[in-house]
Amino acid sequence: MKKNEITILGAGLIGSLMAIYLKRQGLEVSVYDKRPDPRKSPYSEAGRSINMALSDRGWRSLEQVGLKEKVLPLAIPMYGRRIHDEHGNTTLIPYGKENQAIYSISRGKFNQLLVEEGERLGAKVHFEHKCLDVDFTNNEVTFETPEGEKQFNPNVIIGADGAYSALRMSMQKQVRVNYKQEFIPHGYKELTIPATSDGEFAMDPNALHIWPRGKFMLIALPNPDKSFTCTLFLPFAGTKVCFEKILDEKDLETVFRSYFDDAYKLMPDLKTEFFKNPTAALINIECYPWVQGNSLLLGDAAHAMVPFYGQGMNCGFEDCYILNGLIEKLGTNAWDLVFEKYQKKRKPDTDAIYQLAMENFKEMRDSVGDPKFILRKKIEAKLHALYPNEWIPLYTMVTFSEMKYAEAYAQGKLQEAVMDRVMADPLITENWDKLDYEDIITQLETSKAV
């Protein structure tokens, strides 16, 4: 094996981007994935993929490796959440200032672009290689392949192989790894709103559509072919509306006509898709350490999170960005030092975004349709306009800045406490535009000083 040959487990979005970074560092990179090559086989993620929401952290990573212009044609800007009430009325809540957007992007074509860019730079990508075990003493990786078992001895192993990471499982067998996984009570199912008969979008294409219904919700993100990828989030069981109780087409029609009627009218293939597409689980994973010798966990392998802040992919891309920065600073002759510094630097931030994703799930399904929530967002937007450096909405800090997630979380909690006091005024609906905004900023500054 050549010196500094890197093995990456997983040819998904994070593994492929990390391969691009490492090839640009001049390293030998081999990527192994258990799936068949999607370019050569009928294997598909259809029915299993929540559309990605690409935001500033992700764009920064892509720009650093020169891919922004190649990715832009695959992405559609979404300037806010468009909330659908049960009567078909909609309200747009902007994500940030004018022209600030997150971008809807479908996983399949995006992943293919990253794989092919890695190959163009010289990374060797091997599909149908399922990692069976990693022997950390001998730095040996065992794969199951169509030709039988194979062993390799790379200098460095990076596990970007997702929530059910084979590298992490090998670590758990051999060393002391603290590990926690939690399935939330909700699952999801992918559905579609196709383009209209005249080939246009059936709804506003520049928004993330949400049908919040308390304990459950439907969301829809636009695609370049003028369709929308929809995701239905329901409890698996135990409530009036849950996957367990939708047994036939009549049950399904009753649920959609009752709660999502405007969407139902735009979904001619709903009944076919609902019973054909799998119902998938949503998992949170925390573990630590992420390092064993010259092996490192990256992305979901280290910190899988539910998708409700739209930061899973962006966080994983930022993992690659930060790791690459440490490699540039410390070099490739001290991987143990690079990895150790990386995990200590990164863990507080992944803990913070993990927590924010869970909190945003409650907000999306319970609060976004509440007039007081919409008013709260208006007040925060005005505060940000008047005092752009003193008051930055939490969503802006997370989505439209490079601020550390942990700092954004801490700042957000201080602002939340101040806003709770503001919104407690029984006359807030009538008087919100007459508020003493300077006093609100003073309250915030005082709480920071305590």
C-alpha positions as CSV (number, residue, x, y, z in Angstrom):
1,M,0.0,0.0,0.0
2,K,1.2,3.5,-0.8
3,K,1.9,5.8,2.1
4,N,-1.2,7.8,3.1
5,E,-3.7,5.7,1.2
6,I,-7.1,6.6,2.5
7,T,-10.1,4.2,2.6
8,I,-13.5,5.9,2.8
9,L,-16.4,3.7,3.7
10,G,-19.6,5.0,2.0
11,A,-20.0,6.7,-1.4
12,G,-22.9,8.8,-0.3
13,L,-22.9,12.6,-0.2
14,I,-20.5,13.0,2.7
15,G,-18.1,10.2,1.7
16,S,-18.0,11.5,-1.9
17,L,-17.3,15.1,-0.9
18,M,-14.5,13.9,1.5
19,A,-12.9,12.0,-1.3
20,I,-12.9,15.2,-3.4
21,Y,-11.2,17.1,-0.6
22,L,-8.6,14.4,0.0
23,K,-7.8,14.1,-3.8
24,R,-7.3,17.8,-3.9
25,Q,-4.7,17.3,-1.1
26,G,-2.9,14.9,-3.4
27,L,-3.7,11.8,-1.4
28,E,-4.5,8.3,-2.7
29,V,-8.2,7.7,-2.1
30,S,-10.4,4.6,-2.4
31,V,-14.1,4.7,-1.7
32,Y,-16.1,1.6,-0.9
33,D,-19.9,1.3,-0.9
34,K,-22.2,-1.7,-0.3
35,R,-24.8,-0.6,-2.8
36,P,-24.6,-1.4,-6.6
37,D,-23.4,1.5,-8.8
38,P,-26.6,3.4,-9.3
39,R,-25.4,4.4,-12.8
40,K,-25.3,0.8,-13.9
41,S,-28.1,-0.9,-12.0
42,P,-31.8,-0.4,-11.4
43,Y,-31.2,0.0,-7.7
44,S,-32.9,3.2,-6.6
45,E,-33.4,5.4,-3.6
46,A,-37.0,6.2,-4.8
47,G,-39.4,6.2,-2.0
48,R,-36.7,6.5,0.6
49,S,-35.2,9.9,0.2
50,I,-36.2,13.2,1.9
51,N,-35.1,16.0,-0.5
52,M,-32.0,17.9,0.7
53,A,-32.1,21.5,1.7
54,L,-28.7,23.0,0.8
55,S,-27.8,26.1,2.8
56,D,-24.8,28.3,3.4
57,R,-22.6,25.8,5.2
58,G,-23.1,23.3,2.4
59,W,-22.5,25.9,-0.3
60,R,-19.3,27.0,1.4
61,S,-17.9,23.5,1.3
62,L,-18.9,23.0,-2.4
63,E,-17.4,26.4,-3.3
64,Q,-14.1,25.5,-1.7
65,V,-13.8,22.5,-4.0
66,G,-15.0,24.4,-7.1
67,L,-18.3,22.7,-7.4
68,K,-20.8,25.5,-6.8
69,E,-21.5,26.2,-10.5
70,K,-21.9,22.6,-11.3
71,V,-24.4,22.0,-8.5
72,L,-26.5,25.2,-9.0
73,P,-28.5,23.8,-12.0
74,L,-29.7,20.9,-9.8
75,A,-31.0,23.2,-7.0
76,I,-34.1,25.4,-6.6
77,P,-34.1,28.3,-4.2
78,M,-36.8,28.4,-1.5
79,Y,-37.2,31.8,0.2
80,G,-39.5,30.7,3.0
81,R,-41.9,28.3,4.5
82,R,-45.4,28.3,2.9
83,I,-47.8,27.2,5.5
84,H,-51.0,25.5,4.4
85,D,-54.0,25.5,6.8
86,E,-56.8,23.0,6.8
87,H,-58.9,25.3,4.6
88,G,-56.3,25.6,1.8
89,N,-55.2,29.1,2.8
90,T,-51.4,29.7,2.7
91,T,-49.0,32.1,4.5
92,L,-45.4,32.6,3.6
93,I,-42.9,33.0,6.4
94,P,-39.6,34.2,4.9
95,Y,-36.5,32.3,6.0
96,G,-34.3,35.4,6.3
97,K,-33.8,38.7,4.6
98,E,-34.9,39.3,1.0
99,N,-33.1,36.9,-1.4
100,Q,-31.9,34.6,1.4
101,A,-32.8,31.1,0.5
102,I,-32.2,27.5,1.2
103,Y,-32.1,25.2,-1.9
104,S,-34.1,22.1,-2.7
105,I,-31.9,19.4,-4.2
106,S,-32.7,15.8,-5.0
107,R,-30.2,13.3,-3.5
108,G,-29.7,11.0,-6.5
109,K,-28.3,13.3,-9.2
110,F,-26.4,15.3,-6.6
111,N,-24.7,12.2,-5.3
112,Q,-23.9,11.1,-8.8
113,L,-22.3,14.4,-9.5
114,L,-20.1,14.2,-6.4
115,V,-19.0,10.5,-7.2
116,E,-18.1,11.5,-10.7
117,E,-16.1,14.5,-9.6
118,G,-14.2,12.3,-7.2
119,E,-13.5,9.8,-10.0
120,R,-12.4,12.6,-12.3
121,L,-9.8,13.7,-9.7
122,G,-8.5,10.1,-9.4
123,A,-10.5,8.6,-6.5
124,K,-11.2,4.9,-7.0
125,V,-14.8,4.1,-6.2
126,H,-15.8,0.5,-5.6
127,F,-19.5,-0.4,-5.4
128,E,-20.9,-3.8,-4.0
129,H,-18.2,-3.8,-1.3
130,K,-19.9,-4.3,2.0
131,C,-17.7,-3.7,5.0
132,L,-17.8,-6.7,7.3
133,D,-15.2,-5.8,9.9
134,V,-12.3,-3.5,10.7
135,D,-9.3,-4.9,12.6
136,F,-7.8,-1.8,14.3
137,T,-4.6,-3.6,15.5
138,N,-3.6,-4.5,11.9
139,N,-5.5,-1.7,10.2
140,E,-7.3,-4.3,8.1
141,V,-10.7,-3.8,6.5
142,T,-12.7,-6.9,5.4
143,F,-15.2,-6.5,2.6
144,E,-17.8,-8.9,1.1
145,T,-17.8,-8.5,-2.6
146,P,-19.4,-10.4,-5.6
147,E,-16.0,-12.2,-5.9
148,G,-15.9,-13.2,-2.3
149,E,-14.2,-11.7,0.8
150,K,-11.3,-9.2,0.3
151,Q,-9.0,-7.6,2.8
152,F,-7.2,-4.3,2.5
153,N,-4.7,-2.5,4.8
154,P,-5.1,1.3,4.2
155,N,-3.1,3.8,6.1
156,V,-6.3,5.7,7.2
157,I,-10.0,4.7,7.4
158,I,-12.8,7.3,7.3
159,G,-16.3,6.0,8.0
160,A,-18.9,8.1,6.1
161,D,-21.2,5.1,6.0
162,G,-24.3,6.5,7.6
163,A,-26.4,6.0,10.7
164,Y,-25.8,2.2,10.6
165,S,-22.0,2.6,10.1
166,A,-20.0,-0.6,9.9
167,L,-16.9,1.2,11.1
168,R,-18.7,2.4,14.2
169,M,-20.0,-1.1,14.9
170,S,-16.4,-2.4,14.7
171,M,-15.3,0.3,17.1
172,Q,-18.0,-0.6,19.5
173,K,-16.9,-4.2,19.6
174,Q,-13.3,-3.4,20.3
175,V,-13.0,-0.2,22.3
176,R,-15.0,1.9,24.8
177,V,-17.4,3.9,22.7
178,N,-20.3,5.7,24.3
179,Y,-23.3,5.1,22.1
180,K,-26.9,6.2,22.2
181,Q,-29.6,5.7,19.5
182,E,-33.2,6.8,19.6
183,F,-36.0,6.2,17.1
184,I,-38.6,8.9,17.3
185,P,-42.2,7.8,17.4
186,H,-42.7,9.2,13.8
187,G,-41.9,7.6,10.5
188,Y,-42.0,9.0,7.0
189,K,-43.2,8.1,3.6
190,E,-42.2,9.7,0.3
191,L,-45.0,10.9,-2.1
192,T,-45.2,13.1,-5.2
193,I,-47.0,16.1,-6.5
194,P,-46.4,15.9,-10.3
195,A,-46.1,18.8,-12.7
196,T,-49.5,20.1,-14.1
197,S,-50.8,18.9,-17.4
198,D,-49.2,21.9,-19.1
199,G,-45.8,21.1,-17.5
200,E,-45.8,23.7,-14.8
201,F,-45.4,23.7,-11.0
202,A,-48.7,23.0,-9.2
203,M,-47.7,25.3,-6.3
204,D,-45.3,28.1,-5.5
205,P,-41.9,26.6,-6.6
206,N,-39.8,28.9,-4.4
207,A,-41.0,27.8,-1.0
208,L,-40.8,24.8,1.3
209,H,-44.5,23.8,1.7
210,I,-45.7,22.6,5.2
211,W,-49.0,21.3,6.3
212,P,-48.6,21.4,10.1
213,R,-51.3,19.4,11.9
214,G,-50.1,19.2,15.5
215,K,-48.9,15.6,15.9
216,F,-48.1,15.1,12.3
217,M,-47.4,17.0,9.1
218,L,-46.8,16.9,5.3
219,I,-44.0,18.8,3.6
220,A,-43.2,19.4,-0.1
221,L,-40.0,20.5,-1.8
222,P,-39.7,21.5,-5.5
223,N,-37.7,19.6,-8.2
224,P,-36.2,20.9,-11.5
225,D,-38.7,18.7,-13.4
226,K,-41.6,20.8,-12.0
227,S,-42.7,18.1,-9.5
228,F,-42.6,18.3,-5.7
229,T,-41.2,15.6,-3.5
230,C,-43.5,15.3,-0.6
231,T,-42.8,13.7,2.8
232,L,-45.5,12.6,5.1
233,F,-44.5,12.4,8.8
234,L,-46.9,10.4,11.0
235,P,-46.6,8.5,14.2
236,F,-46.2,4.8,13.5
237,A,-48.9,3.9,16.0
238,G,-50.9,5.0,19.1
239,T,-52.7,8.1,17.8
240,K,-55.9,8.8,15.9
241,V,-53.9,9.5,12.7
242,C,-51.0,7.1,12.3
243,F,-49.5,4.7,9.8
244,E,-50.8,1.7,11.7
245,K,-54.4,2.9,11.1
246,I,-54.2,3.5,7.3
247,L,-55.0,0.0,6.1
248,D,-56.6,0.7,2.8
249,E,-57.3,3.3,0.1
250,K,-60.5,4.5,1.9
251,D,-58.5,5.2,5.1
252,L,-55.9,7.0,3.2
253,E,-58.4,9.2,1.3
254,T,-60.2,10.0,4.6
255,V,-56.9,11.2,6.2
256,F,-55.9,13.3,3.2
257,R,-59.3,14.8,2.6
258,S,-59.6,15.7,6.2
259,Y,-56.2,17.2,6.8
260,F,-54.4,17.8,3.5
261,D,-57.3,18.4,1.0
262,D,-55.5,21.0,-1.1
263,A,-52.5,18.7,-1.5
264,Y,-54.8,15.7,-2.1
265,K,-56.2,17.4,-5.2
266,L,-52.7,17.6,-6.7
267,M,-51.7,14.0,-6.0
268,P,-53.1,11.7,-8.7
269,D,-50.7,8.9,-7.8
270,L,-51.2,9.1,-4.0
271,K,-52.8,5.8,-3.5
272,T,-50.4,3.9,-5.6
273,E,-47.3,5.6,-4.1
274,F,-48.5,5.3,-0.5
275,F,-48.9,1.6,-0.5
276,K,-45.9,0.9,-2.7
277,N,-43.3,3.2,-1.0
278,P,-41.8,2.0,2.3
279,T,-42.5,3.6,5.6
280,A,-39.1,4.6,6.9
281,A,-37.9,5.2,10.5
282,L,-36.2,8.3,11.8
283,I,-33.2,7.9,14.1
284,N,-31.0,10.0,16.3
285,I,-27.5,8.7,17.0
286,E,-24.9,10.1,19.4
287,C,-21.5,8.4,20.0
288,Y,-18.1,9.3,21.3
289,P,-15.2,9.0,20.7
290,W,-15.2,9.2,16.9
291,V,-11.6,8.1,16.6
292,Q,-9.8,4.8,17.0
293,G,-6.1,4.9,15.9
294,N,-6.1,6.1,12.3
295,S,-9.9,5.6,11.9
296,L,-12.5,8.4,12.0
297,L,-16.3,8.6,11.9
298,L,-17.8,11.4,9.8
299,G,-21.3,12.7,9.1
300,D,-24.2,10.5,10.1
301,A,-21.9,7.7,11.2
302,A,-20.9,10.0,14.1
303,H,-24.0,12.1,14.6
304,A,-27.2,11.0,12.8
305,M,-30.0,13.4,13.4
306,V,-33.7,13.8,12.4
307,P,-34.1,16.0,9.3
308,F,-36.1,18.8,10.8
309,Y,-33.6,21.6,10.7
310,G,-32.5,20.7,7.2
311,Q,-28.9,20.6,8.5
312,G,-28.0,16.9,8.3
313,M,-26.2,17.1,4.9
314,N,-25.0,20.7,5.6
315,C,-23.5,19.6,8.9
316,G,-21.8,16.6,7.2
317,F,-20.4,18.9,4.5
318,E,-19.1,21.2,7.2
319,D,-17.5,18.2,8.9
320,C,-15.5,17.7,5.6
321,Y,-14.6,21.4,5.5
322,I,-13.3,21.5,9.1
323,L,-11.4,18.2,8.7
324,N,-9.8,19.4,5.5
325,G,-8.8,22.6,7.3
326,L,-7.0,20.7,10.0
327,I,-5.3,18.5,7.4
328,E,-4.0,21.6,5.6
329,K,-2.8,23.0,8.9
330,L,-1.2,19.9,10.5
331,G,-0.3,17.8,7.5
332,T,-0.7,14.2,6.6
333,N,2.0,12.7,8.8
334,A,0.1,12.9,12.0
335,W,-3.4,11.6,11.4
336,D,-3.9,10.7,15.1
337,L,-3.4,14.4,16.0
338,V,-5.6,15.6,13.1
339,F,-8.4,13.3,14.1
340,E,-8.1,14.0,17.9
341,K,-8.2,17.8,17.3
342,Y,-11.1,17.3,14.9
343,Q,-13.4,15.4,17.3
344,K,-12.7,17.8,20.2
345,K,-13.4,20.8,18.0
346,R,-16.5,19.4,16.4
347,K,-18.4,17.4,19.0
348,P,-20.0,20.4,20.9
349,D,-21.4,21.7,17.6
350,T,-22.9,18.4,16.5
351,D,-24.5,18.0,19.9
352,A,-26.1,21.5,19.5
353,I,-27.5,20.9,16.0
354,Y,-28.8,17.4,17.0
355,Q,-30.8,19.2,19.8
356,L,-32.0,21.9,17.5
357,A,-33.3,19.4,14.9
358,M,-35.5,17.8,17.6
359,E,-36.8,21.1,18.8
360,N,-37.5,22.3,15.2
361,F,-39.6,19.1,14.6
362,K,-42.0,20.3,17.4
363,E,-42.0,23.8,15.9
364,M,-42.8,22.6,12.4
365,R,-45.6,20.3,13.3
366,D,-47.2,22.2,16.2
367,S,-46.4,26.0,15.9
368,V,-45.8,27.2,12.4
369,G,-49.6,27.5,11.7
370,D,-50.2,29.5,14.9
371,P,-50.9,33.2,14.3
372,K,-48.8,34.0,17.4
373,F,-45.9,32.1,16.1
374,I,-46.1,34.0,12.8
375,L,-46.3,37.3,14.7
376,R,-43.3,36.2,16.8
377,K,-41.3,35.7,13.6
378,K,-42.3,39.2,12.4
379,I,-41.1,40.8,15.6
380,E,-37.8,38.9,15.3
381,A,-37.4,40.0,11.7
382,K,-38.0,43.6,12.6
383,L,-35.5,43.3,15.5
384,H,-32.9,41.9,13.1
385,A,-33.6,44.7,10.6
386,L,-33.2,47.4,13.2
387,Y,-30.3,45.8,15.1
388,P,-28.6,43.4,12.6
389,N,-25.6,42.7,14.8
390,E,-27.3,42.6,18.2
391,W,-30.3,40.4,17.3
392,I,-29.9,37.6,14.8
393,P,-32.8,35.1,14.6
394,L,-31.7,31.5,15.5
395,Y,-32.7,30.2,12.1
396,T,-30.5,32.8,10.4
397,M,-27.5,31.9,12.7
398,V,-27.9,28.2,11.8
399,T,-28.8,28.5,8.2
400,F,-27.2,31.7,6.8
401,S,-24.0,32.0,8.7
402,E,-20.8,30.2,9.6
403,M,-21.3,30.7,13.4
404,K,-20.6,27.5,15.4
405,Y,-23.8,25.5,16.0
406,A,-23.1,25.6,19.8
407,E,-22.8,29.4,19.8
408,A,-26.0,29.7,17.8
409,Y,-27.8,27.4,20.2
410,A,-26.7,29.3,23.3
411,Q,-27.5,32.7,21.7
412,G,-30.9,31.4,20.5
413,K,-31.8,30.3,24.1
414,L,-31.1,33.8,25.4
415,Q,-33.2,35.3,22.7
416,E,-36.0,32.8,23.2
417,A,-36.3,33.8,26.9
418,V,-36.5,37.5,26.0
419,M,-39.1,36.8,23.3
420,D,-41.2,34.7,25.7
421,R,-41.5,37.8,27.9
422,V,-42.4,40.0,24.9
423,M,-45.1,37.5,23.7
424,A,-46.6,37.2,27.2
425,D,-48.1,40.7,26.8
426,P,-51.9,40.0,26.4
427,L,-52.2,43.0,23.9
428,I,-49.2,41.9,21.8
429,T,-51.3,41.2,18.7
430,E,-52.6,44.8,18.7
431,N,-49.4,46.6,19.8
432,W,-46.5,44.6,18.2
433,D,-45.5,47.4,15.9
434,K,-45.4,49.9,18.8
435,L,-43.0,47.9,20.8
436,D,-39.9,49.5,22.4
437,Y,-37.4,47.5,20.3
438,E,-34.5,49.2,21.9
439,D,-35.6,48.0,25.3
440,I,-35.8,44.4,23.9
441,I,-32.2,44.7,22.8
442,T,-31.3,46.0,26.3
443,Q,-33.0,43.0,27.9
444,L,-30.9,40.7,25.6
445,E,-27.7,42.4,26.4
446,T,-28.4,42.3,30.2
447,S,-29.2,38.5,30.0
448,K,-25.8,38.0,28.2
449,A,-24.0,39.8,31.0
450,V,-25.5,37.6,33.7
